[in-house]
Amino acid sequence: MVTQNSSRIQKLADQLSAQKWDVFLAWSPVTMGYLYGFFEGSHERFSTIAISTSGDTAMIAPSLSGA
C-alpha cells in the first residue's frame, strides 16, 4: 500500500513556490519512497512522481502491456 507523506510533500511544495519552480520530479526509488511511500525500483522502465507547487502529486509511468 502506498501512503504519501503529506507533511514532506507540503514542505517540498512550499520550497518549490519560494524558488519559483513549477514542479519537482522524483525518479529515484529512495526519493519516491521518502515523499510518497512508493519504494519500487522501475528498473528499465521510466517512472517518476511529479509534485507541483500546490502539493498535487502524479505518478508518471508507461503502461505495462499494450492490450
C-alpha positions as CSV (number, residue, x, y, z in Angstrom):
1,M,0.0,0.0,0.0
2,V,1.3,3.4,-0.9
3,T,0.9,6.1,1.7
4,Q,2.2,9.5,0.8
5,N,3.8,11.7,3.5
6,S,1.7,14.8,3.3
7,S,3.9,16.9,5.5
8,R,7.0,16.2,3.5
9,I,5.2,16.8,0.2
10,Q,3.8,20.1,1.5
11,K,7.2,21.3,2.7
12,L,8.6,20.5,-0.7
13,A,5.7,22.3,-2.4
14,D,6.4,25.4,-0.3
15,Q,10.0,25.3,-1.3
16,L,9.1,25.0,-4.9
17,S,6.9,28.1,-4.6
18,A,9.6,30.0,-2.8
19,Q,12.1,29.2,-5.5
20,K,9.5,29.9,-8.3
21,W,9.8,26.3,-9.7
22,D,6.8,24.7,-11.3
23,V,7.3,21.0,-10.4
24,F,9.7,18.6,-8.8
25,L,10.2,15.2,-10.4
26,A,11.4,12.4,-8.2
27,W,12.6,9.3,-10.0
28,S,15.0,7.7,-7.5
29,P,13.3,4.9,-5.6
30,V,14.7,6.3,-2.4
31,T,13.2,9.8,-3.0
32,M,9.9,8.4,-4.2
33,G,9.7,6.3,-1.1
34,Y,10.6,9.2,1.2
35,L,8.0,11.5,-0.3
36,Y,5.3,9.2,-1.4
37,G,5.8,5.8,0.2
38,F,6.4,4.1,-3.2
39,F,9.7,2.2,-2.9
40,E,9.7,0.1,-6.0
41,G,12.6,0.4,-8.5
42,S,11.5,0.9,-12.0
43,H,14.5,-0.9,-13.5
44,E,14.5,-0.4,-17.2
45,R,11.1,1.4,-17.3
46,F,10.9,5.1,-16.7
47,S,8.8,6.1,-13.7
48,T,8.6,9.3,-11.7
49,I,6.4,11.1,-9.2
50,A,5.6,14.8,-10.1
51,I,4.9,17.2,-7.2
52,S,3.5,20.6,-8.0
53,T,3.7,23.9,-6.1
54,S,0.1,23.2,-4.8
55,G,1.2,19.8,-3.4
56,D,-0.6,17.8,-6.0
57,T,1.1,14.6,-7.0
58,A,1.0,12.4,-10.0
59,M,2.8,9.2,-10.9
60,I,4.1,9.1,-14.5
61,A,4.9,5.6,-15.9
62,P,4.4,3.6,-19.1
63,S,1.6,1.1,-19.2
64,L,2.8,-2.5,-18.6
65,S,1.1,-4.1,-21.5
66,G,-0.4,-3.0,-24.8
67,A,-3.6,-4.9,-24.6
